[in-house]
């Protein structure tokens, strides 16, 4: 087992499933650290208001994910689309995570059990 504090997650536009091998201090077995979901934007908003609201929700979503990976030394992010790249860019612009080693992957929708398996496989 690694003595490093590792984290992995699956993310799309609305949901992130986070797996870590640590709590705030101690390294242990990999487990689900939490699931973060964001609101779906209401299409009735005017375009500019919708874009602004969506950006605020996205930042809040990324902040909540960041709270679950605090103290991680390495992070594996997977998922469909470009959400993993957007999260990586957000984290690298955040002082707390500027030295975090981040690797990206691509995968289709996964449940918690499969995310846990994928993260364990990635780090083994």
Buried (B, 14 or more C-beta within 10 A) or exposed (E): EEEEBBBBBBBBBBBBBBBBBBEEEEBEEBEBBBBBEBEEBEEEEEEEEBEEBBEEBBEEBBEBBBEBBBEBBBBBBBBBEEBBEBBBEBBEEEEEBEEBEBBEBEEEEBEBEBBBEBBBEBBE
